[in-house]
Structures are given as structure tokens and as C-alpha cells.
Amino acid sequence: MTEKTFAVVSNILSAMPSSQAWDDRVSMMYAIAMKTWDDKLTERAVMKALMTRKWRPTPCELREIALQIKRVVVPAPQAQEQIRHIVLHYPSKDRRSAADKLISEGRVAPMVQSIVKYLGGWERVGELTDDKLERAVQGVMEEALDDPSIENELQIPIPALGEAKDAKMIGA
């Protein structure tokens, strides 16, 4: 995020109601939290917070808003359906590249690759029954959200999504 973008978003955030007064310490906390984010994504996340929140969001809440804008986070059942789709339609050796392609098209959430990583990889996921997959996906959702690759999604410029915003996501 550039200094110019931070100046704009910090003005908006400072004007939002909060129990904590806006000062240099609070400003620094937001700057650190958003320092690697794409400028347009940062602006959109803050604008969405301004229009939908009664109170200034915490940096964590602002991150959640940004992840929603980028369509990174999906509910566990939808993530399971996306994983199952890839398992059923692609051979084991092609699943990772197929998932990457579907992610770039906006049909699969980027967090699917992290979920699969925490489940032991595409080959292991392909061996799970639907019931086991459902429990396993729910069990690793928090870990997947904390994965560094998810944080990297906030650095990718929004235009890089291309037509992904208009694509229908699997399971949606």
C-alpha cells in the first residue's frame, strides 16, 4: 500500500466512530496491518467498512472484509464441494494445476489450495470419503485461513482477478 492510499484510508478510518481515539499509535497499527495490501483492495475494504459498519473495524475485521472482497474465504461446505469437484474431474497428478486454473477463473476459492495442503495433499484428499472430507475440511479451516498464502492474496491487485468477479463459483 502506498503512502497516498494510506493517507486516504486513514482519514476515513479516523472519522469512523470508535471507543478508541485515533492517534499515532492506532494509525501505526492499521499501517502495519495493511502495509502489503494492494491499494485498490485497501480502498475498497475501507469503503465497504464505512458503508456497512457502525463502528471502525479492527485491523482483523478489515482483513476479513478484504478477504471477502477477493472471494478468498468460503464456507466449509462450499470448500468441500470445490475440492470434491476437482477430485472427481481431474486425475491426481493434474489436480493442483487444475485448482490453480479454476482459482484464476474465479470458480474456486484461493483458500482451497491451503485446505488441501493441511489435509495432506491432493492424492490423500482423493482417498477420503465424503463424510471424512467434510470433517477434515471443517477441522483445518482456521489453519488454512492463517496460511501465509492467504495473506499473499491481499497483495495481488484486483484487476488481476480479470473476469473472475463475474464467474460463478463452484458450490455457490
Secondary structure, 3 states (H helix, E strand, C coil): CCHHHHHHHHHHHHHCCCCCCCCHHHHHHHHHHHCCCCHHHHHHHHHHHHHHCCCCCCHHHHHHHHHHHCCCCCCHHHHHHHHHHHHHHCCHHHHHHHHHHHHHCCCCCCHHHHHHHHHCCHHHHHCCCHHHHHHHHHHHHHHHHCCHHHHHHCCCCHHHHHHHHHCCCCCC
